[in-house]
């Protein structure tokens, strides 16, 4: 089982090495998404475990995205780099 994990890890590193721009795009999209989600949760000021809390957080995410438009653009650009065809 340990050999299998090592093989998977090596495969991931080889894939990142073969496609560094895609890896950078994924990291950029993930980071920008984290900023939007964190801003939305802190702006909502409520638990997102309930349906009402999730709606408030979604509304706050839209507000955060409109206030800081660079982050949604970074998400889209990162996803475009990640998903582009070779």
TIZAGU-970365 format. One record per residue: residue number from 1; x, y, z of N, C-alpha, C in turn. Coordinates in Angstrom, 1 decimal, m for minus. Each point is the difference from the previous one (the first is absolute). Last residue first. Example, Ala and Ser with C-alpha at 12.3 -4.5 7.8 and 13.67 -1.06 7.14 Angstrom:
<pts>
+-----+--------+--------+--------+--------+--------+--------+--------+--------+--------+
:   n :    n.X :    n.Y :    n.Z :   ca.X :   ca.Y :   ca.Z :    c.X :    c.Y :    c.Z :
+-----+--------+--------+--------+--------+--------+--------+--------+--------+--------+
:   2 :   12.8 :   m2.2 :    7.1 :    0.9 :    1.1 :    0.0 :   m0.8 :    1.1 :    0.8 :
:   1 :    0.3 :   m5.7 :   m0.1 :   m0.9 :    1.2 :    0.0 :    0.9 :    1.2 :    0.0 :
+-----+--------+--------+--------+--------+--------+--------+--------+--------+--------+
</pts>
This chain:
<pts>
+-----+--------+--------+--------+--------+--------+--------+--------+--------+--------+
:   n :    n.X :    n.Y :    n.Z :   ca.X :   ca.Y :   ca.Z :    c.X :    c.Y :    c.Z :
+-----+--------+--------+--------+--------+--------+--------+--------+--------+--------+
:  86 :   m4.6 :   21.5 :  m24.6 :    1.5 :    0.0 :   m0.3 :    0.1 :    0.1 :   m1.5 :
:  85 :   m4.2 :    2.0 :    3.0 :    0.5 :   m1.2 :   m0.7 :    1.4 :    0.2 :   m0.5 :
:  84 :   m2.4 :    2.1 :    4.5 :    0.3 :    0.2 :   m1.4 :    0.5 :   m1.3 :   m0.6 :
:  83 :   m1.2 :    1.0 :    4.8 :   m0.8 :   m0.8 :   m0.9 :    0.2 :    0.1 :   m1.5 :
:  82 :    2.4 :    2.5 :    3.5 :   m0.1 :   m1.4 :    0.5 :   m0.6 :   m0.9 :   m1.1 :
:  81 :    0.1 :    4.7 :   m0.6 :    1.3 :   m0.5 :   m0.2 :    0.0 :   m1.5 :    0.4 :
:  80 :   m4.0 :    2.3 :    0.7 :    0.3 :    0.0 :   m1.4 :    1.4 :   m0.6 :   m0.3 :
:  79 :   m1.3 :    0.7 :    4.5 :   m0.7 :   m1.1 :   m0.6 :    0.3 :   m0.1 :   m1.5 :
:  78 :    1.8 :    3.7 :    2.2 :    0.6 :   m1.2 :    0.4 :   m0.6 :   m1.2 :   m0.5 :
:  77 :   m2.0 :    4.1 :   m0.9 :    1.2 :   m0.1 :   m0.7 :    0.8 :   m1.3 :    0.4 :
:  76 :   m4.0 :    1.1 :    2.3 :   m0.3 :   m0.4 :   m1.4 :    1.3 :   m0.2 :   m0.8 :
:  75 :    0.4 :    1.5 :    4.5 :   m0.6 :   m1.3 :   m0.1 :   m0.2 :   m0.5 :   m1.4 :
:  74 :    1.4 :    4.4 :    0.6 :    1.1 :   m0.9 :    0.3 :   m0.5 :   m1.5 :    0.0 :
:  73 :   m3.2 :    3.5 :   m0.3 :    0.8 :   m0.1 :   m1.3 :    1.1 :   m1.0 :    0.2 :
:  72 :   m2.6 :    1.0 :    3.8 :   m0.7 :   m0.9 :   m1.0 :    0.8 :   m0.1 :   m1.3 :
:  71 :    2.0 :    2.9 :    3.1 :    0.0 :   m1.4 :    0.5 :   m0.8 :   m0.9 :   m0.9 :
:  70 :    0.3 :    4.8 :   m0.7 :    1.2 :   m0.7 :   m0.4 :    0.0 :   m1.5 :    0.4 :
:  69 :   m3.4 :    3.3 :    1.2 :   m0.2 :   m0.7 :   m1.2 :    1.3 :   m0.7 :   m0.5 :
:  68 :   m2.3 :    2.0 :    4.5 :    1.4 :   m0.4 :   m0.4 :    0.0 :   m0.8 :   m1.3 :
:  67 :   m4.1 :    1.6 :    1.7 :    0.9 :    1.0 :    0.6 :    1.4 :   m0.2 :   m0.4 :
:  66 :   m3.3 :   m3.0 :   m1.4 :   m0.2 :    1.3 :   m0.7 :    0.9 :    1.0 :    0.6 :
:  65 :    0.1 :   m4.3 :    1.9 :    0.4 :    0.0 :   m1.4 :   m0.1 :    1.3 :   m0.7 :
:  64 :   m1.8 :   m0.5 :    4.4 :    1.5 :    0.0 :    0.0 :    0.5 :    0.0 :   m1.4 :
:  63 :   m4.6 :   m0.5 :    0.3 :    0.4 :    1.4 :    0.4 :    1.5 :    0.1 :    0.1 :
:  62 :   m1.8 :   m4.2 :   m0.8 :   m0.2 :    0.8 :   m1.2 :    0.4 :    1.5 :    0.3 :
:  61 :    0.2 :   m3.1 :    3.5 :    1.0 :   m0.3 :   m1.0 :   m0.2 :    0.8 :   m1.2 :
:  60 :   m3.2 :    0.3 :    3.4 :    1.2 :    0.7 :    0.3 :    1.1 :   m0.3 :   m0.9 :
:  59 :   m4.0 :   m2.2 :   m0.6 :   m0.2 :    1.4 :   m0.3 :    1.2 :    0.8 :    0.4 :
:  58 :    0.1 :   m4.5 :    1.1 :    0.0 :    0.2 :   m1.5 :   m0.2 :    1.4 :   m0.4 :
:  57 :   m0.4 :   m1.1 :    4.6 :    1.4 :    0.0 :   m0.4 :    0.1 :    0.1 :   m1.6 :
:  56 :   m4.3 :   m0.2 :    1.9 :    0.7 :    1.3 :    0.4 :    1.4 :    0.0 :   m0.5 :
:  55 :   m2.4 :   m3.9 :   m0.7 :   m0.5 :    1.0 :   m0.8 :    0.7 :    1.4 :    0.3 :
:  54 :    0.9 :   m3.7 :    2.8 :    0.7 :   m0.2 :   m1.4 :   m0.5 :    1.1 :   m0.9 :
:  53 :   m2.0 :   m0.2 :    4.2 :    1.4 :    0.5 :    0.1 :    0.7 :   m0.1 :   m1.3 :
:  52 :   m4.4 :   m1.7 :    0.3 :    0.0 :    1.4 :    0.1 :    1.4 :    0.6 :    0.0 :
:  51 :   m0.4 :   m4.7 :    0.2 :   m0.4 :    0.5 :   m1.4 :    0.0 :    1.6 :    0.0 :
:  50 :    3.2 :   m2.4 :    3.6 :   m1.4 :    0.1 :   m0.3 :   m0.3 :    0.5 :   m1.4 :
:  49 :    4.4 :   m0.2 :    1.7 :   m0.5 :   m1.4 :    0.1 :   m1.5 :   m0.1 :   m0.3 :
:  48 :    3.2 :    3.9 :    0.4 :   m0.4 :   m0.4 :   m1.4 :   m0.6 :   m1.4 :    0.0 :
:  47 :    0.4 :    4.1 :    3.9 :    0.4 :   m1.4 :   m0.3 :   m0.6 :   m0.3 :   m1.4 :
:  46 :    1.1 :    5.1 :    1.2 :   m0.9 :   m1.0 :    0.4 :    0.5 :   m1.4 :   m0.4 :
:  45 :    1.7 :    4.5 :   m1.4 :   m0.1 :    0.0 :    1.5 :   m0.9 :   m1.0 :    0.6 :
:  44 :    1.5 :    1.8 :   m4.6 :   m1.3 :   m0.5 :    0.3 :   m0.2 :    0.0 :    1.5 :
:  43 :    4.1 :    1.3 :   m1.8 :   m1.0 :    1.0 :   m0.2 :   m1.4 :   m0.5 :    0.4 :
:  42 :    3.6 :   m3.0 :    0.1 :    0.2 :    1.0 :    1.1 :   m1.0 :    1.1 :   m0.2 :
:  41 :    0.0 :   m3.4 :   m3.2 :   m0.4 :   m0.5 :    1.3 :    0.2 :    1.0 :    1.1 :
:  40 :    1.3 :    1.2 :   m4.4 :   m1.4 :   m0.2 :    0.1 :   m0.5 :   m0.5 :    1.3 :
:  39 :    4.6 :    0.5 :   m0.9 :   m0.6 :    1.3 :    0.1 :   m1.5 :   m0.1 :    0.1 :
:  38 :    2.5 :   m4.0 :   m0.7 :    0.3 :    0.6 :    1.3 :   m0.7 :    1.3 :    0.2 :
:  37 :   m0.4 :   m1.9 :   m4.3 :   m0.7 :   m0.8 :    1.0 :    0.2 :    0.6 :    1.4 :
:  36 :    2.6 :    1.8 :   m3.5 :   m1.5 :    0.3 :   m0.2 :   m0.8 :   m0.6 :    1.1 :
:  35 :    4.6 :   m1.1 :   m0.2 :   m0.2 :    1.4 :    0.5 :   m1.5 :    0.4 :   m0.1 :
:  34 :    1.3 :   m4.2 :   m1.7 :    0.1 :    0.0 :    1.5 :   m0.3 :    1.4 :    0.5 :
:  33 :    0.3 :   m0.6 :   m4.6 :   m1.3 :   m0.5 :    0.5 :    0.0 :    0.0 :    1.5 :
:  32 :    4.0 :    1.2 :   m2.2 :   m1.0 :    1.0 :   m0.1 :   m1.4 :   m0.4 :    0.5 :
:  31 :    3.5 :   m3.2 :    0.0 :    0.3 :    1.1 :    1.0 :   m1.0 :    1.1 :   m0.1 :
:  30 :   m0.2 :   m3.6 :   m3.1 :   m0.4 :   m0.5 :    1.4 :    0.3 :    1.2 :    1.0 :
:  29 :    1.2 :    0.7 :   m4.5 :   m1.5 :   m0.1 :    0.1 :   m0.4 :   m0.4 :    1.4 :
:  28 :    4.6 :    0.1 :   m1.0 :   m0.5 :    1.4 :    0.0 :   m1.6 :    0.0 :    0.2 :
:  27 :    2.3 :   m4.1 :   m0.4 :    0.3 :    0.6 :    1.3 :   m0.6 :    1.4 :    0.0 :
:  26 :   m0.4 :   m2.4 :   m4.0 :   m0.8 :   m0.6 :    1.1 :    0.3 :    0.6 :    1.3 :
:  25 :    2.6 :    1.4 :   m3.6 :   m1.4 :    0.4 :   m0.2 :   m0.9 :   m0.5 :    1.1 :
:  24 :    4.5 :   m1.4 :   m0.2 :   m0.1 :    1.3 :    0.5 :   m1.4 :    0.6 :   m0.1 :
:  23 :    0.8 :   m4.3 :   m1.8 :    0.1 :    0.0 :    1.5 :   m0.1 :    1.4 :    0.5 :
:  22 :    0.2 :   m0.4 :   m4.6 :   m1.3 :   m0.5 :    0.5 :    0.0 :    0.0 :    1.5 :
:  21 :    4.0 :    1.1 :   m2.1 :   m1.0 :    1.1 :   m0.1 :   m1.4 :   m0.4 :    0.5 :
:  20 :    3.6 :   m3.2 :   m0.2 :    0.2 :    0.9 :    1.1 :   m1.0 :    1.2 :   m0.1 :
:  19 :    0.6 :   m5.0 :   m2.0 :   m0.9 :    1.1 :   m0.2 :    0.0 :    1.0 :    1.1 :
:  18 :    2.9 :   m3.8 :   m0.1 :   m0.3 :    0.0 :   m1.4 :   m0.9 :    1.2 :   m0.3 :
:  17 :    1.1 :   m0.9 :    4.5 :    1.2 :    0.4 :   m0.7 :   m0.2 :    0.1 :   m1.5 :
:  16 :   m3.5 :   m1.5 :    2.7 :    0.2 :    1.4 :    0.3 :    1.3 :    0.5 :   m0.8 :
:  15 :   m1.0 :   m4.6 :   m0.2 :   m1.0 :    0.8 :   m0.7 :    0.2 :    1.5 :    0.2 :
:  14 :    2.8 :   m2.9 :    2.4 :    0.3 :    0.0 :   m1.5 :   m1.0 :    0.8 :   m0.8 :
:  13 :   m0.9 :   m0.6 :    4.6 :    1.2 :    0.9 :   m0.2 :    0.4 :    0.0 :   m1.5 :
:  12 :   m3.4 :   m3.0 :    1.2 :   m0.5 :    1.4 :    0.1 :    1.2 :    1.0 :   m0.2 :
:  11 :    1.1 :   m4.6 :    0.1 :   m0.8 :    0.3 :   m1.2 :   m0.6 :    1.5 :    0.0 :
:  10 :    2.3 :   m1.8 :    3.8 :    1.0 :    0.3 :   m1.1 :   m0.8 :    0.3 :   m1.3 :
:   9 :   m2.5 :   m1.3 :    3.7 :    0.6 :    1.3 :    0.3 :    1.0 :    0.4 :   m1.2 :
:   8 :   m2.1 :   m4.2 :   m0.1 :   m0.9 :    1.0 :   m0.3 :    0.6 :    1.4 :    0.2 :
:   7 :    2.6 :   m3.7 :    1.1 :   m0.2 :    0.0 :   m1.4 :   m1.0 :    1.1 :   m0.4 :
:   6 :    0.7 :   m0.9 :    4.5 :    1.2 :    0.6 :   m0.5 :   m0.1 :    0.2 :   m1.5 :
:   5 :   m3.4 :   m2.4 :    2.2 :    0.0 :    1.4 :    0.4 :    1.1 :    0.7 :   m0.7 :
:   4 :    0.1 :   m4.6 :   m0.4 :   m1.1 :    0.6 :   m0.8 :   m0.1 :    1.5 :    0.3 :
:   3 :    3.0 :   m2.6 :    2.5 :    0.5 :    0.2 :   m1.3 :   m1.1 :    0.7 :   m0.9 :
:   2 :   m1.2 :   m1.3 :    4.3 :    0.9 :    1.2 :    0.0 :    0.5 :    0.3 :   m1.3 :
:   1 :   m2.6 :   m3.9 :    0.6 :   m0.8 :    1.2 :    0.0 :    0.9 :    1.3 :    0.0 :
+-----+--------+--------+--------+--------+--------+--------+--------+--------+--------+
</pts>
